[in-house]
Amino acid sequence: MSMFTVISYFSLLLVSFIFALTLFIALNKIELI
Protein backbone atom coordinates (compact mmCIF):
# COMPACT_ATOMS: atom_id res chain seq x y z
CA MET A 1 0.00 0.00 0.00
CA SER A 2 2.75 2.46 0.92
CA MET A 3 4.68 1.53 -2.23
CA PHE A 4 1.63 2.40 -4.36
CA THR A 5 1.32 5.73 -2.52
CA VAL A 6 4.98 6.53 -3.19
CA ILE A 7 4.66 5.60 -6.88
CA SER A 8 1.48 7.67 -7.35
CA TYR A 9 3.04 10.64 -5.53
CA PHE A 10 6.22 10.38 -7.62
CA SER A 11 4.27 10.20 -10.89
CA LEU A 12 2.19 13.22 -9.87
CA LEU A 13 5.38 15.13 -9.03
CA LEU A 14 6.91 14.12 -12.38
CA VAL A 15 3.80 15.25 -14.30
CA SER A 16 3.75 18.65 -12.57
CA PHE A 17 7.50 19.06 -13.19
CA ILE A 18 7.06 18.32 -16.91
CA PHE A 19 4.10 20.73 -17.05
CA ALA A 20 6.13 23.49 -15.35
CA LEU A 21 9.09 22.88 -17.69
CA THR A 22 6.82 23.04 -20.77
CA LEU A 23 5.21 26.25 -19.50
CA PHE A 24 8.66 27.77 -18.85
CA ILE A 25 9.85 26.91 -22.38
CA ALA A 26 6.63 28.30 -23.89
CA LEU A 27 7.05 31.57 -21.97
CA ASN A 28 10.67 31.84 -23.14
CA LYS A 29 9.62 31.32 -26.78
CA ILE A 30 6.90 33.98 -26.42
CA GLU A 31 9.46 36.42 -24.97
CA LEU A 32 11.90 35.60 -27.78
CA ILE A 33 9.28 36.47 -30.42
N, CA, C and O atoms as a GROMACS GRO file, in nm:
protein
  132
    1MET      N    1   0.084  -0.120   0.000
    1MET     CA    2   0.000   0.000   0.000
    1MET      C    3   0.087   0.125   0.000
    1MET      O    4   0.063   0.218  -0.077
    2SER      N    5   0.189   0.128   0.085
    2SER     CA    6   0.275   0.246   0.092
    2SER      C    7   0.356   0.262  -0.037
    2SER      O    8   0.384   0.374  -0.081
    3MET      N    9   0.393   0.148  -0.098
    3MET     CA   10   0.468   0.153  -0.223
    3MET      C   11   0.383   0.216  -0.332
    3MET      O   12   0.433   0.296  -0.412
    4PHE      N   13   0.254   0.182  -0.336
    4PHE     CA   14   0.163   0.240  -0.436
    4PHE      C   15   0.148   0.389  -0.413
    4PHE      O   16   0.142   0.467  -0.508
    5THR      N   17   0.143   0.430  -0.285
    5THR     CA   18   0.132   0.573  -0.252
    5THR      C   19   0.256   0.648  -0.299
    5THR      O   20   0.245   0.758  -0.354
    6VAL      N   21   0.372   0.590  -0.277
    6VAL     CA   22   0.498   0.653  -0.319
    6VAL      C   23   0.503   0.666  -0.471
    6VAL      O   24   0.542   0.770  -0.524
    7ILE      N   25   0.463   0.559  -0.541
    7ILE     CA   26   0.466   0.560  -0.688
    7ILE      C   27   0.368   0.663  -0.743
    7ILE      O   28   0.401   0.737  -0.836
    8SER      N   29   0.247   0.670  -0.686
    8SER     CA   30   0.148   0.767  -0.735
    8SER      C   31   0.194   0.910  -0.705
    8SER      O   32   0.176   0.999  -0.788
    9TYR      N   33   0.254   0.931  -0.588
    9TYR     CA   34   0.304   1.064  -0.553
    9TYR      C   35   0.419   1.104  -0.645
    9TYR      O   36   0.428   1.219  -0.688
   10PHE      N   37   0.508   1.009  -0.675
   10PHE     CA   38   0.622   1.038  -0.762
   10PHE      C   39   0.576   1.069  -0.904
   10PHE      O   40   0.629   1.160  -0.967
   11SER      N   41   0.477   0.994  -0.953
   11SER     CA   42   0.427   1.020  -1.089
   11SER      C   43   0.357   1.155  -1.096
   11SER      O   44   0.368   1.226  -1.196
   12LEU      N   45   0.285   1.191  -0.990
   12LEU     CA   46   0.219   1.322  -0.987
   12LEU      C   47   0.324   1.434  -0.986
   12LEU      O   48   0.307   1.535  -1.054
   13LEU      N   49   0.430   1.415  -0.909
   13LEU     CA   50   0.538   1.513  -0.903
   13LEU      C   51   0.605   1.526  -1.040
   13LEU      O   52   0.638   1.637  -1.084
   14LEU      N   53   0.627   1.412  -1.107
   14LEU     CA   54   0.691   1.412  -1.238
   14LEU      C   55   0.604   1.485  -1.341
   14LEU      O   56   0.655   1.562  -1.422
   15VAL      N   57   0.472   1.460  -1.337
   15VAL     CA   58   0.380   1.525  -1.430
   15VAL      C   59   0.380   1.676  -1.409
   15VAL      O   60   0.385   1.752  -1.506
   16SER      N   61   0.375   1.720  -1.283
   16SER     CA   62   0.374   1.865  -1.256
   16SER      C   63   0.508   1.928  -1.295
   16SER      O   64   0.512   2.043  -1.338
   17PHE      N   65   0.619   1.854  -1.279
   17PHE     CA   66   0.750   1.906  -1.319
   17PHE      C   67   0.757   1.924  -1.470
   17PHE      O   68   0.806   2.025  -1.520
   18ILE      N   69   0.707   1.824  -1.544
   18ILE     CA   70   0.706   1.832  -1.691
   18ILE      C   71   0.616   1.946  -1.737
   18ILE      O   72   0.650   2.018  -1.831
   19PHE      N   73   0.502   1.964  -1.670
   19PHE     CA   74   0.410   2.073  -1.705
   19PHE      C   75   0.476   2.209  -1.681
   19PHE      O   76   0.465   2.299  -1.764
   20ALA      N   77   0.546   2.223  -1.567
   20ALA     CA   78   0.613   2.349  -1.535
   20ALA      C   79   0.726   2.376  -1.635
   20ALA      O   80   0.746   2.490  -1.677
   21LEU      N   81   0.799   2.272  -1.674
   21LEU     CA   82   0.909   2.288  -1.770
   21LEU      C   83   0.855   2.330  -1.906
   21LEU      O   84   0.912   2.417  -1.971
   22THR      N   85   0.744   2.268  -1.949
   22THR     CA   86   0.682   2.304  -2.077
   22THR      C   87   0.633   2.448  -2.074
   22THR      O   88   0.650   2.522  -2.172
   23LEU      N   89   0.572   2.488  -1.963
   23LEU     CA   90   0.521   2.625  -1.950
   23LEU      C   91   0.637   2.725  -1.953
   23LEU      O   92   0.626   2.831  -2.014
   24PHE      N   93   0.749   2.691  -1.888
   24PHE     CA   94   0.866   2.777  -1.885
   24PHE      C   95   0.924   2.795  -2.025
   24PHE      O   96   0.959   2.906  -2.065
   25ILE      N   97   0.934   2.685  -2.100
   25ILE     CA   98   0.985   2.691  -2.238
   25ILE      C   99   0.892   2.773  -2.326
   25ILE      O  100   0.937   2.852  -2.409
   26ALA      N  101   0.761   2.755  -2.309
   26ALA     CA  102   0.663   2.830  -2.389
   26ALA      C  103   0.675   2.979  -2.360
   26ALA      O  104   0.670   3.061  -2.452
   27LEU      N  105   0.691   3.016  -2.233
   27LEU     CA  106   0.705   3.157  -2.198
   27LEU      C  107   0.834   3.215  -2.256
   27LEU      O  108   0.835   3.329  -2.301
   28ASN      N  109   0.941   3.137  -2.256
   28ASN     CA  110   1.067   3.184  -2.314
   28ASN      C  111   1.053   3.206  -2.464
   28ASN      O  112   1.106   3.304  -2.517
   29LYS      N  113   0.982   3.117  -2.533
   29LYS     CA  114   0.962   3.132  -2.678
   29LYS      C  115   0.876   3.254  -2.707
   29LYS      O  116   0.900   3.326  -2.804
   30ILE      N  117   0.776   3.280  -2.622
   30ILE     CA  118   0.690   3.398  -2.642
   30ILE      C  119   0.773   3.525  -2.622
   30ILE      O  120   0.756   3.622  -2.695
   31GLU      N  121   0.861   3.524  -2.522
   31GLU     CA  122   0.946   3.642  -2.497
   31GLU      C  123   1.043   3.662  -2.612
   31GLU      O  124   1.072   3.776  -2.650
   32LEU      N  125   1.093   3.552  -2.669
   32LEU     CA  126   1.190   3.560  -2.778
   32LEU      C  127   1.126   3.625  -2.901
   32LEU      O  128   1.190   3.703  -2.971
   33ILE      N  129   0.999   3.591  -2.926
   33ILE     CA  130   0.928   3.648  -3.042
   33ILE      C  131   0.873   3.785  -3.008
   33ILE      O  132   0.810   3.849  -3.092
   0.00000   0.00000   0.00000
